[in-house]
């Protein structure tokens, strides 16, 4: 097994382990403040088959990009790592307010510091970068499309759900925050 494959396996194990840790430890308490239960399941129902199909095509070489494949693979690994780091910076900034489901607590405050000064959903930005990187690591355009496009659409749905809850909870404060930040990409979107 070559060094790149070993590195991908190590990074993937770290990534999956961190997501399992979050799923098991960062659920909101079962209260009336938990607004929406289906979007985490919906996300996983999209993520698992998309990643499985994308990795399968990548390993099989269907859609392989021969030109620049080494650079594309390295860029893919870098995106996975950058995405993990961005996601964890966002999670650590929110601290106890971060949950894997959409919930508002009595002590909930709108966080507008750190990475949240620039974008409203940096944890999703990080995840999307990692998924894009996973698609690219195979130097395979089909893998990139099959992994990234459905997962991006699922995250956009989740963002819609979350923003509705935040607007309802924080009203004009959240509207003002939306006017001064972008959703996922600083200065762009």
Secondary structure, 3 states (H helix, E strand, C coil): CCHHHHHHHHHHHHHHHHHHHHHHHCCCCCCCCEEECHHHHHHHHHHHHHHHHHHHHHHHCCCECCCCHHHHHHHHHHHHHHHHHHHHHHHHHHHHHCCCCEECCCCCCCCCCHHHHCECCHHHHHHHHHHHHHHHHCCEHHHHHHHHHHHHHHHHHHHHHHHHHHHHHHCHHHHHHHHHCECCCCCCC
